[in-house]
Amino acid sequence: MEFRKMRRSRQQLSKAECDIILTTATSGTLALLGDDGYPYAVPISHVYADGKLYFHSALTGHKIDAIRHYDKASFCVISADNVQPSEFTTYFRSVIVFGRIRIVESEEEKLRSAILLGNRFNPVDTEGLQKEIEKGLSRMLVFYMDIEHISGKEAIELVKTRNDYLC
C-alpha cells in the first residue's frame, strides 16, 4: 500500500526524529476498528524496540476483540503540545505510525516482550520485575505492531525556530 505524502512537507520530521520520539514517549493512543465499524482509540503504554511497537493488555476486552477482528491499526504519540493562546495556535510535535497488530503467541517471545516492557518503565528493579512477571504473565496478552509507515510532524513555528538556530 502507498501511504499519503504529507501535505505540508516542510513540517515533516525525519525518520530519526520519529524514532527518538517513539523511544522516549511513555504512551500514545492506539486506534483500531471497533464494534460495528466505529473507530476505537485507547491510550496505552508502549515500548519501541527492534523497529516494532510492543504493548501489553488483559487477555480479553474491546481492544483485543478489535485486534482479532481487524489487524490494521495506527498509533499516535504527542511529544510537544504547547498552547500559545496569544497566537491562537499550538506548538506541537507528534508521530503517527501505521501497521498491523500481531498477538505474541510463543511463551518465549511473550516473556521477552514482557521483560522489554517492564525494563522500559522500571529499569532498576530486576527482582521486582521477575516477581511481577511470575505473578501476571499468564493473565497478560502481549502484542506488537509491525510498522508499515511512520509519519512525524511539527508546528511551523518549531520549524522556523530550528531553521533560525541553524542559520
C-alpha positions, 0 to 999 in steps of 0.5 A: 500500500502507498501511504499519503505524502504529507501535505505540508512537507516542510513540517515533516520530521525525519525518520530519526526524529520519529524514532527518538520520539517513539523511544522516549514517549511513555504512551500514545493512543492506539486506534483500531476498528471497533464494534460495528465499524466505529473507530476505537482509540485507547491510550496505552503504554508502549515500548519501541524496540527492534523497529516494532511497537510492543504493548501489553493488555488483559487477555480479553476486552474491546481492544483485543476483540478489535485486534482479532477482528481487524489487524490494521491499526495506527498509533499516535504519540504527542511529544510537544503540545504547547498552547500559545493562546496569544497566537491562537495556535499550538506548538506541537510535535507528534508521530503517527505510525501505521501497521498491523497488530500481531498477538505474541503467541510463543511463551518465549517471545511473550516473556521477552516482550514482557521483560522489554516492557517492564525494563522500559518503565522500571529499569532498576528493579530486576527482582521486582520485575521477575516477581511481577512477571511470575505473578501476571504473565499468564493473565497478560496478552502481549502484542506488537505492531509491525510498522508499515509507515511512520509519519512525524510532524511539527508546528511551523513555528518549531520549524522556523525556530530550528531553521533560525538556530541553524542559520 
